[in-house]
Amino acid sequence: MTTAQRDETHAPGRYADVNGVHLYHETHGEGRPMILLHGGLCSGEMFAPILPALTARHRVILVDLQGHGRTADVDRPLDMALMADDVAALIDHLGLDRPDVVGFSLGGGVALHTGFRHPEKVGRLVAASAHIRRDAVYPELLAQQGQVGAAAAEYMKDTPMYELYQRVAPRPEDFPRLLDKIGEAMRKDFDLTEQVRALRVPTLVVAADADMAPPSHFVEVFGLLDGGRRDGGWTGEGRPAGGHALAILPGLTHYDIDQSPLFTAVTLDFLDRGR
């Protein structure tokens, strides 16, 4: 039996073959479906601290994106647009009717791209700690990201990311390759301004007040969605016409926002309000 076969036998979830990717996903809870997307070098396991609160009101589908967790890498770049196509194909595979899509960091970017490329498949969208321009990130972090690659694998052996990968990945030996691909992706310039401006899926923009990009960047993203341009009005008549919202969460960083009860609270409020 191969490593991948052993992993698939003992994994608590299931696999879907979409776009050439053997995509791992788990389903928890009952209610309106929510697809939940993890950050880079992580997996759906990262949401364990907040999963009980989410599943109390929603059917949560945790997805391990290409090359992460229990989903093996394939011969293509780590591209958020391609991973968004995987999410859309999974929605079809599971027969879901416009589930909400919630993502953090890398997963937040994938969630946004799902809304850009497949708006007819998405109910509401939450993008947490997902900047829309590379130059929005603090310069010192950009310099660190520029050093990410296979050569860093040896130095990461004491990290939770390495431990997770060795424990669940179908091919644990692929970790240096994943670092190479993530490093290459982070070094590419991008600007999603026009895609955000055209977004028609009701979207909650979430960030920590000490995130990888300054709060002003996420206010800028909200502005592209017609937010922050006028008084909201007594009955909300001045809020963005598309149903968009912004939450800057206090006392948090990029490295703990995903496990915060505040993130859970604003996400559930946005997804459930008016339904």
HELIX and SHEET records of a PDB file:
HELIX    1   1 THR A    3  HIS A   10  1                                   8    
HELIX    2   2 GLY A   44  PHE A   47  5                                   4    
HELIX    3   3 LEU A   51  THR A   55  1                                   5    
HELIX    4   4 MET A   80  LEU A   94  1                                  15    
HELIX    5   5 LEU A  106  ARG A  117  1                                  12    
HELIX    6   6 PRO A  119  LYS A  121  5                                   3    
HELIX    7   7 ARG A  134  ALA A  136  5                                   3    
HELIX    8   8 PRO A  139  GLN A  145  1                                   7    
HELIX    9   9 ALA A  150  ALA A  152  5                                   3    
HELIX   10  10 GLU A  154  MET A  156  5                                   3    
HELIX   11  11 PRO A  160  VAL A  168  1                                   9    
HELIX   12  12 PRO A  172  ASP A  174  5                                   3    
HELIX   13  13 PHE A  175  ARG A  187  1                                  13    
HELIX   14  14 THR A  193  ARG A  197  1                                   5    
HELIX   15  15 PRO A  215  LEU A  224  1                                  10    
HELIX   16  16 ILE A  257  GLN A  259  5                                   3    
HELIX   17  17 PRO A  261  ASP A  272  1                                  12    
SHEET    1   A 8 ARG A  14  VAL A  18  0                                        
SHEET    2   A 8 VAL A  21  HIS A  28 -1                                        
SHEET    3   A 8 HIS A  58  ASP A  64 -1                                        
SHEET    4   A 8 ARG A  32  LEU A  37  1                                        
SHEET    5   A 8 ASP A 100  PHE A 104  1                                        
SHEET    6   A 8 LEU A 125  ALA A 128  1                                        
SHEET    7   A 8 THR A 203  ALA A 210  1                                        
SHEET    8   A 8 ALA A 245  THR A 253  1                                        
END                                                                             
